[in-house]
Amino acid sequence: MSQNLDTARISIIIPTLNEAENIKSAIASTQPSTNIEIIVVDGGSTDGTVEIVQALGVKLILSPPGRAVQMNTGALAASGEILLFLHADTRLPGGFDVLIRTELAQPQVVAGAFTLRIDAPNWGLRLVEWGVKWRSLFWQMPYGDQAIFLTRSIFQQIGNFPQMPIMEDFELITRLKKLGNITLVKAVINTSPRRWLKKGIVKTTLINQIVIIAYLFGISPKRIHQWYRQKKPE
């Protein structure tokens, strides 16, 4: 996949839904950098997220809710040759722009992500990080909270994020693996521990594994999402 990406523009796409506590630091982590654009795609926030983004002068797009829908909407509006999908509760490492361009210029590399660091001093989270690291290295299966990046051409080639209510990142990576290698950048990306702390580390990890197994066994993403969010089936 080698190509001249030394000066390629990077479009950073951030889907949001009530992320007033996090969005400012996520955007701040994109600086300093060269030749980037930031696109926040909001899915109907009611907590002031939109106002914060507007005050920062960042490009804002309003979208129906749903991470896949929002990220595809942002990608459609992006002008960069490289797309970086960043969760609103995650902060990029310094020099991320150079690292991304360097990695994508390597032969056979079609996409990449960063090494996960969960921002809390808990030994259980260190075990989670260890598992994520080896899953990403040996199975080449990073998830969305690791800030997936790839070229616009590859993103279009695989058909964008699948329109699914859950597991959109898993399916995206599965498709990418058929085209080439997915690299893991050694630089650490910091993400909020809220998802693990809300339900507990062990319970959250177990739920995540059950979701993956259910998906691999052919249960529809809609049914998995209803169970994950503890909604009654329609």
Summary of the structure (lengths in Angstrom):
residues: 234
radius of gyration: 16.9
end to end distance: 43.9
largest distance: 50.0
contacts: 740
relative contact order: 0.15
helix: 42%
strand: 21%
